[in-house]
Amino acid sequence: MQLNSKAYLSALVSKIKTWVLANWPILLVLIVAFAVRLYFINVNHAVWWDEAQHLLLAKHYVYGTPTEGWFEGRSPIFALMMAPLFYIFGKSELPVRFLIVLMSTAMVYLTYLIGKKMYNWKVGIFAATLFIFFWEVMFTTFRILLDLPAAFFLLLSLYFFLVYFGENKIKPLILCGFFLVIATLMRFDNGFMALTYLIVLAVTKRFKSAFLLIAVAFITITPQFIYDFLKYGSPLHSMLMFASPMNIAVISRYYPLTTYLQGFYNMFGWILFPLFALGLAYAVIKIKKVNMLLLLLPITTFFILFSVAIVGEPRFFVRIFPLIFILSGASFYAILNKVSQKIKFNNAKILSLIYFTVAIVVMVTQLHTSVLNINAKADSYVEVKEGAFWLKEHTLPDENVMSNAAPFISYYAERQDVGLLKANESEFLESLTQNNVRYILVSGYELRSTDPAYIAALPSQSYLEMVNVINLRNTDKGAVFIFEVNQTLLKSEIRQF
């Protein structure tokens, strides 16, 4: 038995050694990617509005805390993923942040695998190297937002689609459909990726596979339809709520497309942007190839989608950055080989050195940009966090508060927020008395020029006493003001109103 154990251990060590020697480039890339992400894991000192929305629902599932501030245009799937972490590790964000770090690192590996499957290991390494420190990816990694987890599941779906094409087996296609739906539930607009799959299946005349993919997707998304129907009375409630603010129907607004292109130049820099442009041209030339369809269709689809949406941010493109990097790497690799053939230069080692040097230069410059952007926003919303904790310390669990920062109040303060924004002052005063509000918190981050006039007049009200001001930046934008309500004086005010 002992000899067998030693033989097994020896064989295992030998296999690991062989794998490491054969895969050391991607292993090195993954170690660097994970180490740097782990270093920055706690860089942000407070969460943003959208982050608080996801976290408050996860916390609610475990501790029964309030849900004011939750946006109904989202699926609860991300909150359901985070809830077990709150249950096991308590009210700490660290396990959630670690989960996103793992997803971000896994995306580096998936980028490599997809690039390798589509072309070769060099293209895979090139694309993965660009992805490691790309500033928008790094920035999003340390925010508890949907963008990176959604991109992870979308990339996982694409990987299994490629596996299906290589093996022509049903299981990878089922996994492709399953993870596509998970990605779609994270961000409903990811569902547009289905168009790419269906077009490719139709072009390659795999119609049965297309029907199977649709069936798997429908079965997987059915629990969301049931959830929406039971909770809101409509199976499409969350999706329709999500689509409403984006106003996808406003297809006349093409001008943001040029803005995005300018933004891409600013994001990519003078080395990566030409590679991206080169990749697009290369893809159009080679459009008949399945690989090019799988790269060009999603890039084009999401470009058009976000160019016609009212709200658009660079983080929305995290899902297609791996495809852009693969496309850039493939075109650069092909052109480098063409040029070397033309000038009859066949030194493979020198060509590889040039190829990977470009990737490393981009990686290093992106790391610098990443650090600057991450640190610039690390303290944003700290004032709201401190204000919410102040409310938690100075109120009882069953007391109501009022604010224009409901997600933060539900998440940090764990108190019922009856909402500061009302139709008029009369409704505002009525809400104060009926809900027996003790404190009002006003966040400068959420003040708008369209806010009702009574909000600006709060400091001058006799029934309010300003008991705390948190202004770490000495600007009105980030300041937080907390007022205590004198219910006796308030009732007198209402009688005179």
C-alpha positions in Angstrom: 0.0 0.0 0.0 2.8 2.4 0.9 4.6 1.6 -2.3 1.4 2.3 -4.3 1.0 5.6 -2.5 4.5 6.7 -3.3 4.1 5.6 -6.9 0.9 7.6 -7.2 2.4 10.7 -5.6 5.5 10.4 -7.9 3.2 10.1 -10.9 1.2 13.1 -9.8 4.3 15.2 -9.2 5.5 14.2 -12.7 2.2 15.2 -14.3 2.2 18.6 -12.5 5.8 19.2 -13.5 5.0 18.4 -17.2 2.0 20.6 -17.2 3.9 23.6 -15.6 6.7 23.2 -18.2 4.2 23.1 -21.0 2.0 25.9 -19.7 4.4 28.2 -17.8 3.6 31.4 -19.9 -0.1 31.4 -18.9 0.7 30.2 -15.4 3.0 33.2 -15.0 0.3 35.6 -16.4 -2.3 34.2 -14.0 0.0 34.5 -10.9 0.7 38.1 -11.8 -2.9 38.8 -12.4 -4.1 37.3 -9.2 -1.4 38.8 -7.1 -2.0 42.3 -8.2 -5.8 41.9 -7.9 -5.3 40.6 -4.4 -3.1 43.6 -3.5 -5.9 46.0 -4.4 -8.8 44.0 -3.0 -9.7 46.4 -0.2 -8.6 49.6 -2.0 -12.1 51.1 -2.0 -13.4 52.4 1.3 -17.1 52.7 0.5 -19.5 51.3 -2.0 -21.3 53.2 -4.7 -25.1 53.4 -5.3 -25.4 50.4 -7.6 -23.1 48.3 -5.3 -25.2 49.1 -2.3 -28.3 47.9 -4.2 -26.9 44.5 -4.8 -25.4 44.2 -1.3 -28.5 45.4 0.5 -30.6 42.6 -1.1 -28.0 39.9 -0.3 -27.9 41.2 3.3 -31.7 41.1 3.4 -31.9 37.5 2.3 -29.7 36.5 5.3 -30.5 39.1 8.0 -33.9 40.4 7.0 -32.7 44.0 6.7 -34.7 46.6 4.7 -34.7 46.6 0.9 -35.5 50.3 0.2 -33.3 51.4 -2.7 -33.5 48.1 -4.6 -34.1 48.6 -8.3 -36.8 46.2 -9.7 -35.2 46.3 -13.1 -32.6 43.8 -12.0 -32.6 40.0 -11.4 -31.8 39.0 -7.8 -29.3 36.4 -9.1 -26.1 38.3 -8.0 -27.6 39.0 -4.5 -28.4 35.2 -4.3 -24.7 34.5 -5.1 -23.5 36.8 -2.4 -26.0 35.8 0.3 -24.2 32.5 1.2 -21.0 34.5 1.8 -22.8 36.8 4.2 -24.3 33.8 5.9 -20.9 32.0 6.3 -18.6 35.0 6.9 -20.9 37.6 8.5 -21.5 41.2 7.4 -18.1 41.5 5.6 -17.6 42.7 2.0 -14.2 40.9 1.8 -15.5 37.5 0.7 -17.6 39.1 -2.0 -14.7 41.1 -3.2 -12.5 38.0 -3.2 -15.2 36.2 -5.3 -15.0 39.0 -7.9 -11.2 38.9 -7.9 -11.4 35.1 -8.7 -13.8 35.9 -11.5 -11.5 38.6 -12.9 -8.5 36.2 -12.8 -10.6 33.5 -14.4 -11.4 35.9 -17.2 -7.7 36.2 -17.9 -7.5 32.4 -18.3 -10.7 32.3 -20.4 -9.3 35.0 -22.7 -6.2 32.8 -23.2 -8.3 29.6 -23.8 -10.6 31.3 -26.3 -7.6 32.9 -28.1 -5.8 29.6 -28.2 -8.9 27.7 -29.5 -9.6 30.3 -32.2 -6.0 30.8 -33.3 -3.0 29.6 -31.3 -1.4 29.9 -27.8 0.6 33.0 -28.8 -2.6 34.9 -29.6 -4.1 33.6 -26.4 -1.2 34.8 -24.3 -1.1 38.2 -26.1 -4.8 38.8 -25.4 -4.6 37.6 -21.8 -1.5 39.8 -21.2 -3.5 42.9 -22.5 -6.4 41.9 -20.2 -4.4 41.6 -17.0 -4.0 45.3 -16.2 -6.4 47.0 -18.6 -7.5 49.9 -16.5 -11.3 49.6 -17.0 -11.1 45.9 -16.1 -9.0 46.6 -13.1 -11.3 49.4 -12.0 -14.4 47.3 -12.3 -12.8 44.3 -10.5 -12.7 46.3 -7.3 -16.3 47.4 -7.5 -19.2 45.1 -6.5 -21.0 45.8 -9.7 -22.6 43.5 -12.2 -20.3 44.3 -15.1 -17.4 42.0 -14.3 -19.4 38.9 -13.0 -21.7 39.3 -16.1 -18.7 39.5 -18.4 -17.2 36.4 -16.7 -20.3 34.3 -17.4 -20.7 35.6 -20.9 -17.1 34.7 -21.7 -17.6 31.2 -20.1 -20.6 30.8 -22.4 -18.5 31.7 -25.5 -15.8 29.3 -24.4 -18.3 26.4 -24.2 -19.7 27.4 -27.6 -16.2 27.1 -29.1 -15.8 23.7 -27.4 -19.1 22.6 -28.9 -17.9 23.6 -32.3 -14.7 21.7 -31.9 -16.2 18.5 -30.4 -19.7 18.7 -31.9 -21.2 17.3 -28.6 -24.4 18.4 -26.9 -23.0 18.9 -23.3 -20.8 22.0 -24.2 -23.8 23.5 -26.0 -26.0 23.0 -23.0 -23.4 24.7 -20.8 -23.1 27.5 -23.3 -26.9 28.1 -23.1 -26.9 27.8 -19.3 -24.1 30.3 -18.8 -25.5 32.7 -21.4 -28.7 32.9 -19.3 -26.7 33.5 -16.1 -24.9 36.3 -17.8 -28.2 37.7 -19.1 -29.7 37.6 -15.7 -26.7 39.5 -14.4 -27.2 42.1 -17.1 -30.3 41.7 -19.3 -28.6 43.2 -22.4 -26.2 40.3 -22.5 -29.1 38.4 -24.1 -28.1 40.0 -27.3 -25.2 37.6 -27.4 -27.7 34.9 -28.4 -27.9 36.7 -31.8 -24.3 35.8 -32.4 -24.7 32.2 -31.5 -27.9 31.8 -33.6 -26.4 33.5 -36.6 -23.3 31.3 -36.5 -25.4 28.2 -36.1 -27.6 29.2 -39.0 -24.6 30.1 -41.2 -23.0 26.7 -40.5 -26.5 25.0 -41.0 -26.7 23.6 -37.5 -30.4 24.3 -37.1 -31.0 21.5 -34.5 -28.3 22.9 -32.3 -30.0 26.3 -32.6 -33.3 24.9 -31.4 -31.5 23.1 -28.5 -29.7 26.3 -27.5 -33.1 28.2 -27.4 -34.7 25.4 -25.4 -31.9 25.3 -22.8 -32.0 29.1 -22.5 -35.8 29.1 -22.0 -35.7 26.4 -19.4 -32.8 28.2 -17.5 -34.5 31.6 -17.5 -38.0 30.3 -16.5 -37.3 30.7 -12.7 -36.8 34.4 -13.3 -40.1 34.6 -15.1 -41.8 32.8 -12.2 -40.1 35.1 -9.7 -41.3 38.2 -11.5 -44.8 36.9 -11.9 -45.1 36.0 -8.2 -43.5 39.2 -7.0 -44.7 41.8 -9.5 -47.6 40.2 -11.4 -45.8 40.1 -14.7 -43.2 37.5 -15.9 -41.3 40.3 -17.8 -41.4 43.0 -15.1 -37.7 43.1 -14.3 -36.6 43.1 -18.0 -39.1 45.9 -18.9 -38.0 48.0 -16.0 -34.3 47.5 -17.1 -35.1 48.5 -20.6 -37.1 51.6 -19.7 -34.3 53.9 -18.4 -32.0 52.7 -21.2 -34.6 53.7 -23.8 -33.3 51.4 -26.4 -36.1 52.4 -28.7 -34.4 55.8 -29.3 -32.5 54.5 -32.3 -32.0 58.0 -33.8 -29.3 58.8 -31.2 -26.2 57.6 -33.1 -23.9 60.5 -31.9 -22.7 58.6 -28.8 -21.0 56.1 -31.2 -18.4 58.7 -32.1 -18.0 59.5 -28.4 -17.3 55.8 -27.7 -14.7 55.7 -30.4 -13.0 58.7 -29.0 -13.3 57.1 -25.5 -11.8 53.9 -26.9 -8.8 55.9 -28.1 -8.4 57.4 -24.7 -8.8 54.1 -23.0 -6.5 52.0 -25.3 -3.8 54.5 -26.0 -1.6 55.1 -29.0 -0.4 51.4 -29.2 -3.5 49.4 -28.5 -6.0 51.6 -30.4 -4.2 51.1 -33.8 -4.1 47.3 -33.1 -7.9 47.4 -32.4 -8.5 49.3 -35.7 -6.2 46.9 -37.5 -8.2 44.0 -36.0 -11.5 45.4 -37.2 -10.2 45.8 -40.7 -8.7 42.3 -40.6 -12.1 40.9 -39.3 -14.0 42.4 -42.2 -11.6 40.9 -44.7 -11.9 37.4 -43.0 -15.6 37.7 -42.2 -16.5 34.4 -43.7 -14.6 32.5 -41.0 -16.6 31.4 -38.0 -13.9 32.8 -35.6 -14.2 36.2 -37.1 -18.0 36.1 -36.8 -17.7 35.1 -33.1 -15.5 38.1 -32.6 -16.9 40.8 -34.9 -20.7 40.2 -34.2 -20.6 40.7 -30.4 -18.3 43.7 -30.8 -20.6 45.3 -33.4 -23.8 44.4 -31.6 -22.8 45.9 -28.3 -21.3 49.0 -30.0 -24.6 49.6 -31.7 -26.6 48.8 -28.5 -24.7 51.3 -26.3 -24.6 53.9 -29.0 -28.4 54.2 -29.0 -28.9 53.9 -25.2 -29.4 57.0 -23.2 -27.0 55.8 -20.5 -23.6 54.7 -21.5 -20.4 54.0 -19.6 -17.0 52.5 -20.5 -17.6 49.7 -18.0 -20.4 48.3 -20.1 -17.7 47.2 -22.6 -15.8 45.0 -20.1 -17.7 42.0 -21.7 -16.2 42.6 -25.1 -12.6 43.7 -24.1 -11.4 40.0 -24.3 -12.8 39.7 -27.8 -11.1 43.0 -28.8 -7.8 41.9 -27.4 -8.0 38.5 -29.2 -8.9 40.2 -32.5 -6.1 42.7 -32.0 -3.6 39.9 -31.2 -4.8 37.7 -34.2 -4.5 40.5 -36.7 -1.1 41.7 -35.4 0.2 38.1 -35.5 -1.0 37.6 -39.1 0.5 40.9 -40.3 3.8 40.3 -38.5 4.0 36.9 -40.2 3.1 38.4 -43.6 5.7 41.1 -43.3 8.4 38.6 -42.2 7.6 36.5 -45.2 7.8 39.5 -47.6 11.2 40.5 -46.3 12.3 36.9 -45.9 13.0 37.1 -42.2 12.2 33.8 -40.6 13.7 34.0 -37.1 10.7 32.8 -35.1 12.3 33.8 -31.7 12.8 37.4 -32.8 9.3 37.6 -34.2 7.8 36.2 -30.9 10.0 38.7 -29.0 8.5 41.6 -31.0 5.0 40.2 -30.6 5.1 39.8 -26.8 7.1 43.0 -26.2 4.2 45.0 -27.6 1.8 43.2 -25.3 4.1 43.8 -22.2 4.5 47.5 -23.1 0.7 47.9 -23.2 0.3 46.0 -20.0 2.8 48.1 -18.1 1.3 51.4 -19.3 -2.2 50.2 -18.4 -1.1 49.2 -14.9 0.0 52.8 -14.3 -3.4 54.1 -15.6 -5.2 51.5 -13.5 -3.5 52.6 -10.3 -4.3 56.3 -11.0 -8.0 55.6 -11.7 -8.5 53.2 -8.8 -6.9 55.5 -6.2 -8.8 58.6 -7.6 -12.1 57.0 -6.7 -11.1 55.0 -3.6 -12.7 57.4 -1.1 -15.8 58.3 -3.0 -19.0 57.9 -1.0 -17.1 57.5 2.3 -19.1 60.4 3.6 -22.4 58.7 2.9 -21.1 55.5 4.5 -20.1 57.4 7.7 -23.4 59.2 7.7 -25.3 55.9 7.5 -23.3 54.4 10.3 -24.0 57.5 12.4 -27.7 56.9 11.9 -27.3 53.3 12.9 -25.6 54.3 16.1 -28.2 57.0 17.0 -31.4 55.2 16.1 -33.3 52.0 17.2 -33.8 49.2 14.6 -37.6 50.0 14.3 -37.1 53.8 13.9 -37.6 55.4 10.4 -35.2 57.7 8.7 -35.5 59.8 5.6 -32.8 60.3 2.9 -32.0 60.7 -0.7 -29.6 57.8 -0.4 -31.9 54.8 0.3 -29.5 52.0 -0.8 -26.8 53.2 1.6 -29.3 53.5 4.4 -30.6 50.0 3.9 -27.2 48.5 3.5 -25.0 50.4 6.1 -27.6 51.7 8.6 -30.0 48.8 8.3 -32.9 51.2 8.9 -36.2 51.9 7.1 -35.8 54.8 4.7 -39.1 56.5 3.8 -37.5 58.6 1.0 -36.7 62.3 0.8 -38.0 63.0 -2.7 -41.7 63.7 -2.7 -44.1 65.3 -5.1 -44.4 68.5 -3.1 -43.7 69.9 0.4 -47.1 69.0 1.7 -46.5 65.3 0.9 -43.0 65.6 2.4 -44.3 67.0 5.7 -47.0 64.4 5.8 -44.5 61.6 5.4 -42.3 63.0 8.3 -45.2 62.9 10.7 -46.9 59.7 9.6 -43.6 57.7 9.7 -42.4 59.5 12.9 -39.1 60.2 11.2 -36.4 61.1 13.6 -33.5 62.0 11.3 -33.1 63.2 7.7 -29.9 62.5 5.8 -29.1 64.6 2.7 -26.3 63.3 0.5 -24.6 65.9 -1.7 -23.7 63.1 -4.2 -27.4 62.7 -5.0 -28.6 66.4 -5.1 -29.9 67.5 -8.5 -31.0 70.8 -9.9 -34.4 69.2 -10.5 -35.0 68.4 -6.8 -38.0 70.0 -5.1 -37.4 73.4 -3.6 -38.1 72.2 -0.1 -34.9 70.2 0.0 -32.7 73.3 -0.4 -34.8 75.0 2.3 -34.2 72.3 4.9 -31.4 74.1 6.8 -33.8 77.1 7.5 -36.7 75.0 8.9 -37.5 75.6 12.5 -38.4 72.0 13.1 -35.0 70.7 12.0 -31.7 70.9 13.8 -28.5 70.1 11.9 -26.7 67.6 14.1 -23.9 66.4 11.9 -22.1 67.5 8.8 -19.6 65.1 7.1 -17.5 67.0 4.5 -14.2 65.3 4.0 -13.5 67.1 0.7 -14.7 70.6 1.6 -17.1 70.5 -1.3 -20.9 70.5 -1.4 -20.8 67.6 -3.9 -19.6 65.1 -1.4 -21.0 66.6 1.8 -23.5 64.8 3.9 -25.9 66.7 6.2 -27.9 65.1 9.0 -30.9 66.8 10.5 -32.9 65.8 13.7 -36.6 66.3 13.4 -38.5 68.0 16.3 -41.9 66.4 15.9 -43.6 68.9 18.2 -42.4 71.9 16.1 -43.2 69.9 13.0 -46.8 69.5 13.9 -47.0 73.2 14.6 -45.5 73.9 11.2 -48.1 71.6 9.5 -51.0 73.4 11.2 -49.7 76.7 9.7 -48.9 75.2 6.3 
